[in-house]
């Protein structure tokens, strides 16, 4: 069966049809050669998908990318990435983060983008280490953010003592990282906990350009 994944064909598919097609196509299929992941992103509205369908979509894209197709999340435009993440419901994000491999893929990509969108001009001479403890699921993920010399480096393990340690769930973190929540509000509602320099942690996200959905 020949699969048509041209821009025009994708636009005609319902979100569920698109997910089914991505699940069936082989990473080596010539139909994928000219597929732009942003075309796929624009065709998807998480609010029109069920709880597990959004996770199915990201899983399908990840499987194709792992197989060599140019559909890695890192290729997605920042605004499109922010849009699909921010429009995902709490249940959908929980479905994503309940799948260990997918949880890692998405969180790694968000932190990679934080590194890329760091504003060294805003940081000035700031030198700080922030540990993010992401709860939920069967385990806790630790990401270390190091800011020094007007640059930002992300580690997936603790290498230095933190100026602040932030603990929150993946839903709240993704809202924070896409500009759909503020650290002070999350803190005041008990959804974000901080050890260390509370003032610095409250303004930490201002050191990054957060794409608008």
N, C-alpha and C positions, 0 to 999 in steps of 0.2 A: 504494500500500500504506500502510495506517495503522500508524504505529509507536506502541506503548504504552510510555511511559517514566514511568509512575506509580511511586510507591515500591513498591507491591506487585509490579508487573511486573518492576522491576529486581531485586528480591529473588529472583525465580524464575529469572533468567538466570544461566548459568554465566559466569565471568569472560571467557571467549573469546567467548561470545555477546554479552555487553555491549560488548566492544571492537568487534565486527563491527557492532553496531547504531549505535554512536557514529560509526563511520567512514562509515556510509551515510546518516545523517540530515542534513538541511539545517539550517544555523544558524537559518533563519527558520521552521522547522517549529513549529507550535503545540504539538506534543508536548513541546518543550523549555521552554516558558514557566514551568512550575512545577517544573522539575527542580532539585533541591538537589544541589550538587556533593558535599556530605558524604554523601548517600545513595549516590552512586556510589563515593566513597572507601571507605565501609564494606562495599561489595559486592566490593571488590577485595583480594585477598591476593597480593602479588607472588610469594610462594613457590609459588603454584599456576600461575604463568605461565612461559612460556619466556623465553629470553634477550631476544629482540626484541619479545615481546608487551608487556612493561612499557613499553618505549619507544613502541610503537604506541598504547598507551592514552594516554600523556601527549601524544603528537602529536595524537591525535584530539581530546582536550579542548582543546588549544591552538588547533587549527584552528577549532573551534566558537566558542571565545572570541573569536578574531580576526574571526569572522563576525558577532559581536554577541550570541551566546548568553551567558547568565550562568554560564559554567563556567570562569572564570578561576581559576588556582591560588590567587590572592590571596584568593579567597572561601572557601577550604577552612579548616576549623577547625584550629588549631595541632596538636592531638593527632592528628587524622587525617592531616595532612601529615607529621608526624614518624613516624607508624606506617608509612605506605606507603614512605617513603624509607628508614627503618631496616630494613624487612623485605626490601628489594630486595637481591639478591645482587651480588657484585662484578661478575659478567658482565653483569647487567642494568644496573647503573650505567654500566659501560663502554659498553654499547649506547646508553644515553641520551646520554652525553657524546661519542659518536662522531658524532652528528648535530648539526652546528653550531648550527642554529636552536634545537633542543631543549635543547642544552647551555646556551646563553645564557639561555633561558627559565627553566630550573630554577635555575641559579646566581644569576641576578638575583633570583628569588623567595626563595631562602635568605638572601641578603644583605639583602633588603628586610625579611624577618622578623627578622633580627638587629637592624636599626635599630629596629623596632617593639618588640622584647623587651628592649631595653637597660634596665639598672637604674641609673638615675642616682643613686639613694640609695647604691648600693654603690661607685660611682665616686668620690664625694666631689669633691675638687679635682683629681682626675687629669686631666692633659692629655697626650695621647699620640696618635701616628699609627702604625698598623700596616698594612703592605702584605701582601696575600695573593697569592702567585703560584701559580696552579692549573695544573698541567702535564697532560700527556696529550692525545691528539688531535693535530691538525696545528698547533696554536698554543697559546700560553700566555695565560691570562687574568689580568689584574691588577685587584684590587679594593682600594681604599684605605678604611680605617676611621679616622675622625677622632673622638676623644673629647675634649671640652672643654665647660666650662660645664654639666656634668651631662647632656650630650646626646651622641648618636651620629649621625654623618653618613657615608653611604657614597658614594664616588666610583668611577667605572670608569676612572680614570686617575690617575696620580701627580701630586699638586699640592703635596705637602710632603715633606720628608725624614722617613723613618720612624724611630721608636724601635726597631722590630723589623720584620724582613722574614721572612715565613713562606712556605716553599715545600713543597707537598704535592700529591698527586694528587686528583682529584675524588672518588674512592671514600673516601679517608681524610678528606677535608674534610666530606663529607656525614655520615659517621659521627660526626665531631667535633661538627658543628652540630646533630645530633639526640641527643646525649648517649650515643652508643654507642661512644665512644672517648675517651681522655684525651690531651691534648697531651704530657705527660711520657712516656707509654708509646709514643706514636707517634714521639717524638724518640729514645727509647732504642732503638727497633727500626729506626731509620734511615728511617722513612716520612715523617718531617717534619723539615725543616731550618730552622734559625733563624739569621739574622744580626742582630746587635745585642743588645738586652737579653733574654737567655734567660729570666731569672726572671720578667719581666713577661709575656713570651709564654706561659710555662707556666700562668700564672693568668688569662690574658686572658678565657677563656670564662666565668669565674665572674662577669663583669660583665653576663651576660645570663641571662634566664629561659629555660631550655631546656625546651620542652614534652616531657612524658613520653609515649611512644607508648602 
